[in-house]
Amino acid sequence: MNSLKPSPGPQTLARADVYAVLVALIDEAVESLANGNQISFGKLGSIAVNLKSEGSETEDRITTSLIIGAMVIYRPGPEIKGMLNNLKFEKAS
């Protein structure tokens, strides 16, 4: 996994300030996702909780006990989606 590296040139925010904002964002995101909300990050995309469950033959048999897992789904924004659509692949030697 690669880490994003800061761009060269003057930095207007200290590393600690950026880290503090990201920690606060995570705290808010966890609470919001737990409440069933989707979170939009503008051009970056959005995240939401998705549930996996077992099926039921009739609606009256649907209960929370059928839920077998939850995961966070990321939906990329238009620029990232465009990049994904334009990727070129080649076999590694």
N, C-alpha and C positions, 0 to 999 in steps of 0.2 A: 504494500500500500504506500502511495506517495503522499507526502504532506504538502499542503500549499505553502509556498514560500512567499514572503513579503516582496512586493515589487521594489526595485531600487528607487532611490530618491527619498525626499523628505517624508517622514511619517508624522501624521498629526495626532495619532493616538498611541499611548504607551501599550505595550504587550499586556500588562496587567489590566488595563481598562478594557481591552478587547476580550480578554478571558472572563472578566467580571460580567460583561454583557452576555457572553455565550452561556455562562452558568445560569444567569437570570432567565435567559431564553429557554433553557432546558427545564428549569423549574416551572415556568409558565406553561410550556408545551406539555409536560407530563400531566399537569392538572387539567388542562383543556382537553387533551386526548382522552383522559380517564372519564371526562364528562360527555364523551361522544362527539366532540367537535372536530371538524377538519381545520387544519391550520394552513394558511396561505403564506408563502414567502415571496410573493410577487413573481418576478421573473425567474426565480430559482425553482418554483413549483410549489407543491403542497404535500402534506402528509396527513394520513388518517388511519384510524384503527380498522382492521378488517378481521372478521371472525370466521373461523372454520367450524362447521357443525356437521353432525350426522343428519341424515334426511328423516322425514316423517311422512307417513302415508296420508295423514289427515291433519288439518290445522289444529284441531282440539288436542292433539298429542304433542304439540310443540311446547317445549319447556326449556329453561336455561340449562338443564342437565344434558341437552343435546350438543351444547357448545363444547368443542374439544380443543380449542386453541384460539389465540389472538396474535396478530402481528401488525406492525406498522408498515403501511404501504406508502411509497414515495411516488408521486406523479410529477415528472419533470415539466418545467415551464417550456415555452415555445423555442427558446434558443437552444436549450439542452436537448430537447426533442429533435430539433433540426440537426444538431451535431450527431446524434445517435443514428438518424436516418441517412447521414452522409459518410459514415465510417467506411473505410476500406480495410479489408482483411487480407492477410497473406499467411501462408504456412511458415511457421518458424523452423529454421533448420537446426 
